[in-house]
Amino acid sequence: MSLPLLPDRACGACVECCRAIPLDLPELAKPTGELCAYCVEAAGCSVHALRPQTCRIWFCLWRVVELSDDWRPDRSGIIVRPDGIEDGVITLYVLRRSDFLASIDLFATVAGWIAEGVEVALSVPGPVGTYPARAVVTDWLRPAVEEGDPADFLDRLMRSLDRLDRHDFQPDGVVARYAVV
């Protein structure tokens, strides 16, 4: 799936997708959580012109949806994943806990999505080479959203992340392979 990108919004120095997202293609394979060998930290893809089609069409929703610059994954610690959006689900892939989790911006945006009937899921990475844990948390967050209570929302969010962190992470089985030339 390729979504239309917002004009004048670029990844810049953000390379979180190049680290977090697993790839298992004939020409490029990397385990979940491992920075792609073609990626230069804080700079981007060193084989940008030759990158696989998957890399050309996959973008986080920060590149697609009107979200503030604070949502950029390297700033927020969250990749807003596009997979599932066609089914009305937005997944917040929380790479690391940051101050952004306690922001009114996050609370207001998630509250708006829930009010519009969008399902919200949380996901967290496991050790390198394992699939992330994921759970739909819409109903769990809804009471805090309906009460307009950011403190309760943050408490529920953190408790959800704590529970996901205890997940029995499963190996992704991907063996690194780099053959893009």
Z-matrix of the N, CA and C atoms (Angstrom, degrees):
N
C 1 1.453
C 2 1.517 1 108.47
N 3 1.300 2 116.90 1 132.52
C 4 1.451 3 122.24 2 176.44
C 5 1.522 4 108.22 3 -121.75
N 6 1.323 5 116.07 4 121.17
C 7 1.454 6 121.13 5 -179.92
C 8 1.520 7 109.69 6 -99.44
N 9 1.338 8 117.77 7 151.02
C 10 1.464 9 119.23 8 178.06
C 11 1.528 10 110.34 9 -67.54
N 12 1.321 11 115.65 10 134.41
C 13 1.457 12 121.20 11 -177.97
C 14 1.517 13 111.12 12 -88.13
N 15 1.329 14 115.83 13 149.35
C 16 1.457 15 120.55 14 174.92
C 17 1.527 16 108.64 15 -69.45
N 18 1.326 17 117.54 16 137.62
C 19 1.468 18 119.20 17 178.15
C 20 1.530 19 109.93 18 -66.12
N 21 1.294 20 116.06 19 148.62
C 22 1.463 21 122.85 20 176.70
C 23 1.521 22 114.08 21 62.32
N 24 1.322 23 117.68 22 23.40
C 25 1.461 24 120.44 23 174.25
C 26 1.517 25 107.09 24 -121.33
N 27 1.321 26 116.00 25 119.28
C 28 1.457 27 121.41 26 -177.77
C 29 1.531 28 109.90 27 -126.37
N 30 1.296 29 115.21 28 159.69
C 31 1.464 30 120.70 29 178.53
C 32 1.518 31 111.14 30 -62.90
N 33 1.332 32 116.91 31 -32.84
C 34 1.455 33 120.03 32 -177.98
C 35 1.517 34 110.42 33 60.57
N 36 1.314 35 116.87 34 -131.23
C 37 1.463 36 122.26 35 -178.38
C 38 1.526 37 112.58 36 -81.71
N 39 1.324 38 118.35 37 -3.94
C 40 1.465 39 121.60 38 -178.17
C 41 1.529 40 110.28 39 -73.18
N 42 1.318 41 116.07 40 125.20
C 43 1.467 42 121.84 41 177.54
C 44 1.536 43 110.94 42 -127.76
N 45 1.323 44 116.85 43 21.18
C 46 1.467 45 120.74 44 -175.86
C 47 1.523 46 112.51 45 -58.57
N 48 1.319 47 118.15 46 -39.58
C 49 1.471 48 120.32 47 179.35
C 50 1.527 49 110.80 48 -64.90
N 51 1.331 50 116.01 49 -35.03
C 52 1.464 51 120.91 50 -179.81
C 53 1.531 52 111.49 51 -68.60
N 54 1.313 53 116.54 52 -14.71
C 55 1.453 54 121.88 53 177.62
C 56 1.540 55 110.48 54 -102.04
N 57 1.292 56 117.21 55 -49.23
C 58 1.464 57 121.45 56 -168.22
C 59 1.525 58 114.29 57 -78.52
N 60 1.310 59 117.35 58 -35.59
C 61 1.459 60 121.25 59 -172.32
C 62 1.530 61 110.38 60 -83.38
N 63 1.341 62 117.65 61 129.46
C 64 1.470 63 119.32 62 177.53
C 65 1.527 64 110.39 63 -75.36
N 66 1.303 65 115.79 64 151.34
C 67 1.461 66 121.49 65 173.94
C 68 1.518 67 107.95 66 -133.49
N 69 1.327 68 116.04 67 136.99
C 70 1.458 69 120.86 68 175.20
C 71 1.522 70 107.26 69 -142.75
N 72 1.336 71 114.21 70 75.54
C 73 1.463 72 122.51 71 -178.62
C 74 1.523 73 108.29 72 -112.30
N 75 1.333 74 118.26 73 162.05
C 76 1.471 75 119.33 74 178.15
C 77 1.532 76 112.50 75 -57.73
N 78 1.328 77 116.68 76 -38.28
C 79 1.460 78 119.87 77 -175.30
C 80 1.530 79 114.04 78 -95.43
N 81 1.322 80 117.09 79 -10.14
C 82 1.456 81 120.16 80 -176.00
C 83 1.522 82 109.60 81 -157.77
N 84 1.320 83 115.57 82 123.13
C 85 1.461 84 120.71 83 176.18
C 86 1.517 85 108.15 84 -138.02
N 87 1.326 86 115.60 85 136.17
C 88 1.460 87 120.50 86 176.46
C 89 1.516 88 108.61 87 -149.44
N 90 1.315 89 117.05 88 138.84
C 91 1.459 90 120.26 89 178.85
C 92 1.530 91 111.95 90 -65.24
N 93 1.300 92 116.46 91 156.28
C 94 1.456 93 123.18 92 175.54
C 95 1.524 94 109.58 93 -58.07
N 96 1.316 95 116.39 94 131.06
C 97 1.455 96 120.99 95 176.14
C 98 1.511 97 115.28 96 87.55
N 99 1.321 98 117.75 97 -3.48
C 100 1.463 99 121.32 98 178.08
C 101 1.523 100 108.38 99 -99.95
N 102 1.324 101 116.89 100 131.02
C 103 1.457 102 119.98 101 177.94
C 104 1.521 103 108.94 102 -64.62
N 105 1.311 104 116.52 103 131.31
C 106 1.459 105 121.66 104 177.71
C 107 1.534 106 108.60 105 -55.93
N 108 1.315 107 116.10 106 136.32
C 109 1.467 108 121.14 107 -178.94
C 110 1.530 109 112.03 108 -63.55
N 111 1.317 110 118.07 109 -20.87
C 112 1.455 111 121.50 110 178.30
C 113 1.530 112 112.14 111 -86.12
N 114 1.316 113 116.47 112 -7.23
C 115 1.462 114 120.89 113 -177.57
C 116 1.524 115 110.17 114 -89.07
N 117 1.314 116 114.77 115 136.18
C 118 1.458 117 121.44 116 174.63
C 119 1.526 118 106.51 117 -103.22
N 120 1.327 119 116.38 118 119.14
C 121 1.470 120 121.54 119 -177.56
C 122 1.529 121 110.62 120 -49.33
N 123 1.326 122 116.32 121 130.73
C 124 1.469 123 124.94 122 177.77
C 125 1.531 124 113.52 123 64.38
N 126 1.337 125 117.84 124 12.03
C 127 1.464 126 120.10 125 -179.95
C 128 1.524 127 112.39 126 -129.65
N 129 1.325 128 117.63 127 -38.87
C 130 1.450 129 120.25 128 178.78
C 131 1.513 130 113.76 129 117.87
N 132 1.316 131 114.60 130 -161.63
C 133 1.457 132 123.04 131 -171.34
C 134 1.531 133 112.00 132 -76.83
N 135 1.332 134 116.01 133 127.67
C 136 1.467 135 120.23 134 178.40
C 137 1.524 136 112.30 135 -82.59
N 138 1.345 137 117.26 136 -11.38
C 139 1.469 138 121.42 137 176.57
C 140 1.528 139 109.60 138 -120.26
N 141 1.331 140 115.72 139 36.81
C 142 1.467 141 122.44 140 -172.57
C 143 1.523 142 112.59 141 -50.87
N 144 1.307 143 118.14 142 -44.53
C 145 1.471 144 121.18 143 -178.13
C 146 1.523 145 112.23 144 -68.90
N 147 1.322 146 118.42 145 -22.52
C 148 1.468 147 123.01 146 -177.36
C 149 1.522 148 113.34 147 -107.96
N 150 1.324 149 117.87 148 1.17
C 151 1.462 150 120.95 149 -173.11
C 152 1.529 151 111.37 150 -58.74
N 153 1.333 152 116.50 151 150.94
C 154 1.473 153 120.87 152 -179.95
C 155 1.527 154 112.25 153 -62.27
N 156 1.318 155 115.83 154 158.99
C 157 1.461 156 122.23 155 -179.46
C 158 1.526 157 111.51 156 -56.26
N 159 1.316 158 117.55 157 -39.96
C 160 1.461 159 120.89 158 179.09
C 161 1.524 160 110.65 159 -55.72
N 162 1.307 161 116.86 160 -43.34
C 163 1.462 162 121.33 161 179.41
C 164 1.534 163 111.88 162 -70.19
N 165 1.313 164 117.17 163 -26.25
C 166 1.462 165 121.37 164 -179.62
C 167 1.528 166 112.62 165 -75.78
N 168 1.328 167 117.50 166 -28.35
C 169 1.471 168 119.66 167 -173.42
C 170 1.523 169 114.29 168 -109.33
N 171 1.338 170 118.25 169 -10.68
C 172 1.464 171 119.81 170 -178.10
C 173 1.522 172 109.52 171 -91.76
N 174 1.325 173 116.51 172 121.93
C 175 1.459 174 122.70 173 176.95
C 176 1.517 175 108.63 174 -138.00
N 177 1.320 176 115.53 175 145.44
C 178 1.461 177 118.60 176 174.12
C 179 1.531 178 108.36 177 -69.71
N 180 1.322 179 115.67 178 162.65
C 181 1.461 180 119.29 179 -176.76
C 182 1.525 181 113.59 180 -70.50
N 183 1.331 182 117.95 181 -13.77
C 184 1.460 183 118.93 182 173.98
C 185 1.529 184 110.32 183 -61.35
N 186 1.332 185 117.10 184 -29.11
C 187 1.466 186 121.73 185 178.19
C 188 1.531 187 112.07 186 -79.88
N 189 1.343 188 117.15 187 -11.41
C 190 1.466 189 121.70 188 -170.37
C 191 1.531 190 112.83 189 -116.36
N 192 1.322 191 117.31 190 -36.33
C 193 1.470 192 123.27 191 -172.68
C 194 1.525 193 109.44 192 -108.24
N 195 1.322 194 116.67 193 146.78
C 196 1.467 195 121.18 194 177.85
C 197 1.524 196 109.84 195 -67.84
N 198 1.312 197 115.60 196 90.98
C 199 1.456 198 123.32 197 174.41
C 200 1.523 199 106.82 198 -122.81
N 201 1.314 200 117.49 199 150.61
C 202 1.462 201 120.06 200 -178.96
C 203 1.529 202 110.57 201 -64.82
N 204 1.316 203 116.01 202 164.12
C 205 1.461 204 120.75 203 178.03
C 206 1.525 205 111.98 204 -62.02
N 207 1.325 206 116.51 205 -22.57
C 208 1.470 207 120.07 206 177.69
C 209 1.525 208 111.96 207 -62.94
N 210 1.343 209 117.26 208 -20.90
C 211 1.468 210 122.18 209 179.87
C 212 1.529 211 112.51 210 -79.37
N 213 1.334 212 118.62 211 -11.98
C 214 1.463 213 119.03 212 -179.04
C 215 1.528 214 107.50 213 -54.57
N 216 1.330 215 117.89 214 131.39
C 217 1.469 216 120.77 215 -170.75
C 218 1.519 217 116.27 216 -53.02
N 219 1.327 218 118.37 217 -37.61
C 220 1.466 219 118.63 218 179.97
C 221 1.523 220 112.09 219 -71.52
N 222 1.322 221 117.22 220 -17.97
C 223 1.469 222 121.64 221 177.60
C 224 1.525 223 111.17 222 -93.30
N 225 1.320 224 116.83 223 -44.54
C 226 1.470 225 121.51 224 -174.17
C 227 1.523 226 113.54 225 -85.39
N 228 1.332 227 115.99 226 -25.62
C 229 1.466 228 119.51 227 -173.16
C 230 1.514 229 112.11 228 81.63
N 231 1.342 230 116.84 229 11.13
C 232 1.470 231 122.45 230 -177.01
C 233 1.521 232 109.96 231 -128.08
N 234 1.327 233 116.17 232 129.86
C 235 1.460 234 120.83 233 167.54
C 236 1.521 235 106.42 234 -98.45
N 237 1.319 236 116.87 235 121.04
C 238 1.465 237 120.48 236 174.82
C 239 1.520 238 105.64 237 -87.64
N 240 1.339 239 114.81 238 105.52
C 241 1.469 240 121.17 239 -171.81
C 242 1.527 241 111.41 240 -78.21
N 243 1.333 242 116.87 241 140.12
C 244 1.461 243 120.86 242 179.20
C 245 1.524 244 114.14 243 -82.63
N 246 1.341 245 116.85 244 -23.82
C 247 1.460 246 118.39 245 -177.58
C 248 1.529 247 109.16 246 -66.68
N 249 1.309 248 115.49 247 128.99
C 250 1.456 249 122.12 248 -177.68
C 251 1.511 250 113.11 249 103.54
N 252 1.328 251 117.47 250 -15.12
C 253 1.465 252 119.54 251 -176.34
C 254 1.527 253 111.62 252 -63.46
N 255 1.337 254 116.59 253 -33.36
C 256 1.471 255 118.78 254 178.74
C 257 1.522 256 111.47 255 -67.21
N 258 1.340 257 116.94 256 -18.45
C 259 1.467 258 121.63 257 176.38
C 260 1.524 259 112.26 258 -100.40
N 261 1.334 260 116.71 259 8.00
C 262 1.458 261 120.59 260 177.87
C 263 1.517 262 114.71 261 81.42
N 264 1.334 263 116.60 262 26.28
C 265 1.465 264 121.07 263 178.72
C 266 1.525 265 109.32 264 -122.87
N 267 1.317 266 116.20 265 131.07
C 268 1.457 267 121.73 266 173.43
C 269 1.520 268 107.11 267 -113.96
N 270 1.337 269 115.60 268 128.15
C 271 1.466 270 121.05 269 179.76
C 272 1.518 271 109.87 270 -106.76
N 273 1.329 272 114.79 271 125.08
C 274 1.451 273 121.99 272 173.91
C 275 1.524 274 106.99 273 -95.95
N 276 1.316 275 115.71 274 105.41
C 277 1.460 276 122.26 275 -179.46
C 278 1.531 277 106.84 276 -88.68
N 279 1.321 278 116.41 277 98.68
C 280 1.460 279 122.45 278 -174.14
C 281 1.526 280 108.99 279 -83.73
N 282 1.318 281 115.65 280 100.76
C 283 1.458 282 122.43 281 -177.19
C 284 1.527 283 111.66 282 -72.83
N 285 1.327 284 114.85 283 -37.88
C 286 1.458 285 120.85 284 179.15
C 287 1.527 286 107.69 285 -155.19
N 288 1.291 287 114.90 286 153.09
C 289 1.463 288 120.23 287 178.42
C 290 1.529 289 108.70 288 -80.92
N 291 1.299 290 114.37 289 125.30
C 292 1.462 291 120.90 290 -178.37
C 293 1.524 292 108.86 291 -132.23
N 294 1.328 293 115.67 292 171.28
C 295 1.465 294 120.68 293 176.84
C 296 1.526 295 111.44 294 -60.82
N 297 1.317 296 116.97 295 -22.79
C 298 1.463 297 120.52 296 -179.07
C 299 1.529 298 111.77 297 -60.05
N 300 1.325 299 117.56 298 -29.65
C 301 1.470 300 120.55 299 -179.95
C 302 1.517 301 111.58 300 -60.57
N 303 1.324 302 117.74 301 -27.55
C 304 1.462 303 122.21 302 -179.86
C 305 1.527 304 112.53 303 -95.27
N 306 1.321 305 117.06 304 7.16
C 307 1.470 306 120.20 305 -175.16
C 308 1.531 307 112.06 306 -78.62
N 309 1.311 308 113.76 307 149.68
C 310 1.474 309 120.06 308 174.20
C 311 1.518 310 109.60 309 -65.76
N 312 1.323 311 118.08 310 -30.93
C 313 1.471 312 122.54 311 178.03
C 314 1.526 313 110.21 312 -58.81
N 315 1.326 314 117.16 313 -49.31
C 316 1.474 315 120.26 314 178.37
C 317 1.523 316 110.47 315 -62.58
N 318 1.325 317 117.04 316 -48.03
C 319 1.462 318 121.00 317 -179.32
C 320 1.526 319 111.10 318 -57.73
N 321 1.332 320 116.98 319 -50.41
C 322 1.470 321 121.09 320 -176.87
C 323 1.526 322 111.85 321 -64.29
N 324 1.321 323 116.94 322 -39.87
C 325 1.465 324 120.50 323 -179.11
C 326 1.518 325 110.98 324 -67.36
N 327 1.327 326 117.11 325 -48.31
C 328 1.469 327 120.34 326 179.15
C 329 1.531 328 110.06 327 -64.36
N 330 1.318 329 117.48 328 -40.06
C 331 1.475 330 120.62 329 177.10
C 332 1.528 331 110.38 330 -59.88
N 333 1.330 332 116.75 331 -41.23
C 334 1.460 333 120.58 332 177.94
C 335 1.515 334 112.02 333 -63.63
N 336 1.328 335 116.63 334 -42.51
C 337 1.462 336 119.60 335 178.55
C 338 1.529 337 110.33 336 -62.43
N 339 1.314 338 116.72 337 -45.94
C 340 1.470 339 119.98 338 -179.01
C 341 1.527 340 109.79 339 -63.18
N 342 1.332 341 117.89 340 -41.87
C 343 1.470 342 121.57 341 178.49
C 344 1.524 343 111.62 342 -61.80
N 345 1.345 344 117.00 343 -30.21
C 346 1.466 345 121.58 344 179.19
C 347 1.526 346 112.62 345 -84.56
N 348 1.331 347 117.23 346 0.60
C 349 1.463 348 120.50 347 179.16
C 350 1.517 349 114.48 348 88.69
N 351 1.323 350 117.60 349 12.26
C 352 1.460 351 121.21 350 177.92
C 353 1.528 352 108.46 351 -82.63
N 354 1.316 353 116.29 352 134.40
C 355 1.460 354 121.15 353 174.49
C 356 1.525 355 107.97 354 -80.00
N 357 1.322 356 116.34 355 140.94
C 358 1.462 357 121.53 356 -179.95
C 359 1.518 358 108.36 357 -117.38
N 360 1.330 359 114.83 358 129.56
C 361 1.456 360 121.36 359 176.17
C 362 1.517 361 108.80 360 -117.64
N 363 1.325 362 115.38 361 151.12
C 364 1.453 363 122.15 362 172.01
C 365 1.515 364 107.89 363 -111.73
N 366 1.310 365 115.77 364 146.83
C 367 1.450 366 121.42 365 177.08
C 368 1.518 367 107.79 366 -141.15
N 369 1.321 368 116.51 367 146.29
C 370 1.465 369 121.53 368 176.73
C 371 1.523 370 108.86 369 -133.69
N 372 1.330 371 116.16 370 147.29
C 373 1.464 372 119.09 371 177.02
C 374 1.517 373 110.84 372 -76.35
N 375 1.314 374 114.25 373 152.07
C 376 1.455 375 120.66 374 170.75
C 377 1.511 376 108.14 375 -102.53
N 378 1.317 377 116.71 376 -162.77
C 379 1.465 378 119.48 377 175.06
C 380 1.534 379 110.25 378 -60.44
N 381 1.326 380 116.58 379 156.81
C 382 1.470 381 120.97 380 178.19
C 383 1.524 382 108.67 381 -52.59
N 384 1.329 383 115.11 382 135.05
C 385 1.458 384 121.09 383 178.52
C 386 1.521 385 114.75 384 86.75
N 387 1.329 386 116.56 385 12.98
C 388 1.465 387 119.57 386 176.38
C 389 1.523 388 109.52 387 -124.51
N 390 1.327 389 115.08 388 153.15
C 391 1.459 390 120.29 389 175.36
C 392 1.524 391 109.77 390 -68.44
N 393 1.321 392 117.58 391 146.94
C 394 1.464 393 119.67 392 176.40
C 395 1.529 394 111.07 393 -72.10
N 396 1.320 395 115.89 394 161.43
C 397 1.463 396 122.20 395 172.50
C 398 1.520 397 107.24 396 -90.59
N 399 1.332 398 116.55 397 148.10
C 400 1.470 399 120.99 398 -177.65
C 401 1.508 400 110.10 399 -148.71
N 402 1.323 401 116.54 400 142.16
C 403 1.466 402 121.43 401 175.49
C 404 1.527 403 109.20 402 -150.50
N 405 1.333 404 116.26 403 140.31
C 406 1.464 405 121.52 404 172.89
C 407 1.529 406 106.71 405 -76.94
N 408 1.334 407 116.15 406 126.59
C 409 1.465 408 121.27 407 -173.71
C 410 1.530 409 112.97 408 -121.25
N 411 1.310 410 117.64 409 13.88
C 412 1.460 411 121.89 410 -176.17
C 413 1.527 412 111.43 411 -53.35
N 414 1.327 413 117.36 412 -54.39
C 415 1.468 414 120.32 413 -176.55
C 416 1.521 415 112.13 414 -65.35
N 417 1.335 416 117.83 415 -31.81
C 418 1.459 417 122.36 416 178.54
C 419 1.530 418 110.78 417 -69.67
N 420 1.352 419 117.81 418 -37.06
C 421 1.459 420 121.67 419 -179.47
C 422 1.531 421 112.71 420 -83.36
N 423 1.323 422 116.70 421 -23.20
C 424 1.469 423 121.44 422 -173.04
C 425 1.531 424 114.52 423 -52.71
N 426 1.353 425 120.95 424 -44.66
C 427 1.473 426 118.65 425 -179.46
C 428 1.531 427 112.90 426 -57.85
N 429 1.320 428 117.91 427 -41.48
C 430 1.469 429 121.01 428 178.91
C 431 1.519 430 110.53 429 -67.20
N 432 1.323 431 116.58 430 -38.21
C 433 1.465 432 121.42 431 178.48
C 434 1.523 433 109.88 432 -65.29
N 435 1.329 434 116.91 433 -48.87
C 436 1.468 435 120.40 434 -177.79
C 437 1.522 436 112.35 435 -64.88
N 438 1.332 437 117.58 436 -30.47
C 439 1.462 438 121.61 437 177.18
C 440 1.522 439 112.15 438 -83.28
N 441 1.339 440 116.51 439 -8.57
C 442 1.458 441 120.16 440 -177.17
C 443 1.517 442 111.68 441 63.43
N 444 1.323 443 116.25 442 39.79
C 445 1.459 444 122.51 443 -172.77
C 446 1.542 445 111.11 444 -112.35
N 447 1.344 446 117.32 445 91.95
C 448 1.470 447 120.12 446 -178.85
C 449 1.535 448 113.53 447 -60.40
N 450 1.328 449 117.94 448 -33.06
C 451 1.468 450 120.29 449 -179.36
C 452 1.525 451 110.50 450 -67.25
N 453 1.335 452 116.94 451 -43.38
C 454 1.467 453 120.30 452 177.79
C 455 1.528 454 110.08 453 -67.22
N 456 1.321 455 116.34 454 -38.24
C 457 1.456 456 121.06 455 177.20
C 458 1.530 457 109.85 456 -58.55
N 459 1.334 458 117.33 457 -48.76
C 460 1.458 459 121.25 458 -179.75
C 461 1.529 460 110.41 459 -61.93
N 462 1.326 461 117.33 460 -42.34
C 463 1.464 462 120.74 461 178.48
C 464 1.528 463 110.47 462 -60.12
N 465 1.319 464 117.15 463 -46.19
C 466 1.468 465 121.49 464 179.41
C 467 1.533 466 110.93 465 -64.93
N 468 1.314 467 116.24 466 -39.92
C 469 1.461 468 121.33 467 178.44
C 470 1.529 469 110.14 468 -61.94
N 471 1.323 470 116.91 469 -48.77
C 472 1.460 471 120.95 470 -178.09
C 473 1.533 472 111.34 471 -65.99
N 474 1.310 473 117.58 472 -38.58
C 475 1.464 474 120.02 473 177.24
C 476 1.527 475 110.69 474 -64.78
N 477 1.322 476 117.04 475 -37.12
C 478 1.466 477 120.63 476 176.28
C 479 1.525 478 110.81 477 -64.82
N 480 1.320 479 116.84 478 -44.07
C 481 1.459 480 120.54 479 179.40
C 482 1.529 481 110.86 480 -64.69
N 483 1.329 482 116.90 481 -39.81
C 484 1.470 483 120.38 482 177.17
C 485 1.526 484 110.50 483 -59.26
N 486 1.320 485 115.78 484 -43.36
C 487 1.469 486 119.60 485 -179.66
C 488 1.533 487 111.19 486 -66.60
N 489 1.329 488 116.59 487 -42.62
C 490 1.466 489 120.00 488 178.20
C 491 1.524 490 111.53 489 -63.40
N 492 1.333 491 117.15 490 -35.38
C 493 1.468 492 120.70 491 178.77
C 494 1.527 493 112.63 492 -62.45
N 495 1.336 494 117.02 493 -22.80
C 496 1.472 495 121.35 494 179.56
C 497 1.531 496 112.54 495 -90.07
N 498 1.313 497 116.51 496 6.03
C 499 1.463 498 122.76 497 -178.71
C 500 1.531 499 111.01 498 -60.57
N 501 1.308 500 116.51 499 150.41
C 502 1.458 501 122.26 500 174.24
C 503 1.532 502 107.13 501 -84.71
N 504 1.323 503 116.25 502 89.77
C 505 1.471 504 121.95 503 -174.98
C 506 1.523 505 110.69 504 -67.93
N 507 1.325 506 115.03 505 135.26
C 508 1.456 507 122.02 506 -177.76
C 509 1.523 508 110.66 507 -103.64
N 510 1.341 509 117.69 508 140.12
C 511 1.468 510 120.86 509 178.74
C 512 1.529 511 111.18 510 -60.17
N 513 1.339 512 115.50 511 141.53
C 514 1.470 513 118.61 512 177.73
C 515 1.525 514 111.97 513 -84.71
N 516 1.320 515 118.16 514 -14.12
C 517 1.458 516 121.77 515 176.34
C 518 1.513 517 115.19 516 72.89
N 519 1.320 518 117.91 517 8.41
C 520 1.459 519 120.79 518 -177.66
C 521 1.531 520 109.40 519 -85.64
N 522 1.322 521 115.18 520 129.84
C 523 1.464 522 122.01 521 175.29
C 524 1.522 523 107.03 522 -105.06
N 525 1.326 524 115.81 523 128.31
C 526 1.460 525 120.55 524 -177.50
C 527 1.530 526 111.24 525 -57.08
N 528 1.348 527 113.86 526 133.82
C 529 1.472 528 120.29 527 179.71
C 530 1.538 529 106.54 528 -150.02
N 531 1.314 530 116.66 529 123.58
C 532 1.457 531 121.31 530 -177.96
C 533 1.511 532 109.20 531 -125.87
N 534 1.336 533 116.31 532 112.88
C 535 1.463 534 120.68 533 -177.93
C 536 1.524 535 111.85 534 -139.60
N 537 1.336 536 118.12 535 19.61
C 538 1.462 537 120.69 536 177.55
C 539 1.516 538 107.16 537 -76.08
N 540 1.327 539 116.34 538 119.67
C 541 1.469 540 121.11 539 177.74
C 542 1.513 541 110.90 540 -144.10
